[in-house]
């Protein structure tokens, strides 16, 4: 069930109304049922994977907590949790990628090995809910929380429908206690939730899905385009992926807020970052902090010799790239960000910094360079694009037919986004019209945004980019 579908627009109000109609002790049953229905609407068979993962981690965490004074037993049950979750993830997401890579490697040495290709759909959101359950098991192992004894509450933590398939990746220490709260119907929650949902739909339908028309036309036909077209398409893709993923996050956070739940902030105007470190403190925050807490710090973080510190940074981002997808383009994207961060860290240690607006522009260009690999259909396409950018500027591609207005509408949407975010960035997070003390002004502002969504939005049911991860 896509957020940008009639199905969801009918589903969400029904769930919210029933939620407040029920006694709070039984709301977990409603939300768990709704969440299973939400996920099963894609492919009911893959619901079994979530249920299996839920039972394994529920049991493993109880055993870890029960044997907290027996280190070897604790490690055994943590190993069971890690092996089962990562095993499922690797099998469904990386089996074909690893098999093909191994086949190519062995073929280059003259050794032929036929590895079967498994033809199945990737379970939606598997990377997200896998990391969410892993963090729970690790937190119990570390003693950061006790094992959750209520199976239903834990199952709801794993499958809560607003953030099930693309985050934010919630921590059990933050979210599970909320699932026991008696959330009362409050106007401020309904108002805040609806505002976030409207803003999310604007980012998805008016910006992401509008610019995707141009981006797809260029990146899916690289042999027909020149350097300046690739630059424009990459610029558009930077806002496509931001509008798509941040839009999803805002809708998810807003949907949860309607019921009084507080999900963590996942995006904070990332393209205003002055350096790559700051960028990752603003972009996909729930994932970047997950890798920090469960990979980078356990590797030693910066509490080690300098070369090992740089290695820890680079390896963390390399694995982050692989997390995004089973393709070498994502690995290179992660490696580039790792290289950027290591370089920034080294220059900072020498007190070499670029001030103000130039630093924001430089950082945006570096992020855009990495986006070329992220969006390209293959590594060869990515290098062809780079070659064209530096050797053959050519002419800008202008669509024909009904799509001729696409670049114009896309630029309008991006300008609207930038105007609002400039205001937020330099006005303590507030936007004059949307945060006006005058209720009529606020209503007019959000009504105008709804009108823009209707007039400029693309309503073709386009899937969210991060669903494939």
C-alpha positions, 0 to 999 in steps of 0.5 A, spaced: 500 500 500 503 506 497 502 512 501 500 516 495 494 512 493 487 512 494 487 505 498 492 509 503 488 515 504 482 511 505 485 506 510 489 512 514 482 515 517 479 509 518 485 507 523 485 513 526 478 513 528 478 506 530 484 508 534 481 513 538 474 509 539 478 503 542 480 503 550 488 504 550 489 497 552 487 494 546 489 499 541 496 495 540 491 489 537 488 494 532 495 497 530 498 490 529 492 488 525 492 494 521 500 494 520 500 486 517 494 488 513 498 494 510 504 490 509 500 484 506 497 488 501 504 488 497 505 480 497 502 476 503 507 471 503 512 476 505 508 477 511 511 471 514 518 473 514 516 479 518 513 474 523 518 469 523 523 475 524 519 478 530 518 471 534 526 470 533 528 476 536 523 476 541 525 469 544 532 471 543 532 478 547 528 474 552 534 469 553 539 474 552 536 478 558 535 472 562 542 470 562 545 477 562 550 474 567 552 468 563 556 472 557 557 466 553 550 464 553 548 471 551 553 471 545 550 465 543 543 468 543 545 475 540 548 470 534 542 467 533 538 474 532 544 476 528 544 470 523 537 469 522 536 477 520 542 478 516 541 471 513 534 473 511 537 480 508 543 477 505 539 471 501 533 475 499 537 482 497 544 480 495 544 472 493 544 474 486 549 480 486 554 476 490 553 470 485 554 474 479 560 478 482 563 471 484 561 468 477 565 474 474 571 474 478 572 466 477 571 467 470 576 472 469 581 467 472 578 461 467 574 458 472 567 457 470 562 456 476 554 456 474 551 459 480 543 459 479 539 466 479 533 466 484 527 470 481 523 473 486 521 480 488 525 483 494 521 484 500 519 491 501 522 495 506 526 488 508 533 493 510 529 497 514 525 492 519 531 488 519 535 494 522 530 496 527 530 489 530 537 488 530 538 494 534 533 492 539 537 485 540 543 489 541 540 494 546 538 488 550 545 485 549 548 491 551 543 492 557 541 498 554 534 496 555 530 490 558 527 485 554 520 486 552 515 481 555 509 483 551 509 479 544 504 484 541 507 490 543 514 488 540 511 485 534 507 492 533 514 495 534 517 491 528 511 492 524 508 499 525 505 501 519 507 508 518 514 507 518 515 499 516 517 500 509 522 506 509 523 508 516 525 512 520 528 506 523 526 507 530 530 505 537 526 500 541 528 505 547 524 511 544 518 507 541 516 501 545 515 506 551 510 510 547 506 504 545 504 503 552 501 510 552 494 512 553 494 517 547 488 522 548 485 525 542 488 532 541 487 538 536 495 539 536 497 532 534 491 532 529 494 539 526 501 537 526 500 531 523 496 533 517 501 539 516 506 534 516 502 529 511 501 535 506 508 537 506 510 530 505 505 529 499 508 536 496 515 534 496 513 527 493 508 529 488 510 536 486 517 535 486 520 528 486 515 525 481 515 531 477 522 531 476 523 524 475 520 524 468 526 528 466 531 524 470 528 517 468 528 520 460 535 522 461 538 516 465 535 511 462 537 513 455 545 515 457 547 514 450 543 519 447 545 525 451 550 530 453 554 533 459 550 539 460 543 535 460 546 530 465 548 536 469 541 538 469 538 531 470 543 530 476 541 536 479 533 534 478 535 527 481 538 531 487 531 534 489 527 527 486 531 523 491 530 528 497 523 530 495 521 522 495 525 520 501 524 526 505 516 526 503 515 519 505 518 520 512 514 527 513 508 522 511 510 517 516 511 522 522 505 525 520 501 519 520 504 517 527 503 524 530 495 523 528 495 518 533 500 521 538 506 518 537 513 521 536 517 518 530 524 521 530 526 526 525 529 523 519 531 529 515 533 536 516 534 541 510 540 537 508 542 541 502 544 547 507 550 543 510 556 546 510 560 539 509 559 532 508 559 531 516 554 535 517 550 533 511 550 526 514 547 529 520 541 532 516 540 526 511 537 520 513 538 521 520 535 514 523 540 510 518 546 515 519 546 514 527 544 507 526 551 506 523 554 510 528 552 506 534 552 499 531 558 499 527 562 505 527 563 506 534 564 498 535 569 498 530 573 503 535 570 510 532 575 515 533 578 512 539 584 509 536 590 511 532 589 516 526 589 511 520 584 506 523 580 512 525 580 513 517 579 506 516 573 506 520 569 512 517 571 509 510 568 502 512 562 504 515 560 508 509 562 503 504 557 498 508 552 503 508 552 504 500 551 496 500 545 497 505 542 501 499 542 496 494 545 490 491 549 493 485 556 496 485 553 503 483 551 503 490 558 501 493 561 506 489 556 511 492 558 509 499 565 509 498 565 516 495 562 519 501 567 515 505 572 518 501 569 525 502 568 524 510 575 522 511 578 528 506 574 533 510 576 530 517 583 530 515 583 537 512 579 539 519 585 536 523 589 541 519 584 547 520 583 548 513 575 550 512 571 553 507 566 558 510 559 560 508 555 559 502 561 557 498 562 551 503 554 549 502 555 550 494 561 545 494 558 540 499 552 540 494 556 539 488 560 533 492 553 530 494 551 531 486 557 527 484 556 521 488 548 521 486 551 520 479 553 513 481 547 512 485 542 513 480 546 510 474 543 504 472 550 501 471 557 503 473 559 503 465 553 508 465 556 512 471 563 513 467 560 515 461 556 520 464 562 523 467 566 523 461 560 526 457 560 532 463 567 533 462 568 532 455 562 534 451 557 539 454 553 539 448 545 541 448 540 541 454 535 536 452 528 539 452 522 534 452 517 534 447 509 533 447 505 533 454 512 532 458 515 539 455 512 543 461 516 538 466 522 542 467 518 548 468 514 545 473 520 542 476 524 548 477 517 551 480 517 546 485 524 546 487 524 554 488 518 553 492 522 548 496 528 552 497 524 558 499 521 555 504 527 551 507 531 558 507 526 561 511 526 555 516 534 555 516 535 562 518 528 563 522 529 558 527 525 552 523 519 557 522 515 559 516 512 565 516 505 563 513 505 556 515 507 558 522 503 565 523 499 566 529 493 568 525 489 561 524 486 564 517 493 565 514 495 558 516 489 555 513 490 559 507 497 557 506 496 550 507 490 550 502 494 554 497 499 548 498 493 543 497 491 547 490 499 546 488 499 539 489 492 538 485 495 542 480 502 540 479 502 534 482 503 527 478 498 522 480 501 516 477 502 512 483 509 512 483 513 508 488 517 511 493 525 510 491 527 507 498 522 502 497 527 498 493 532 498 499 
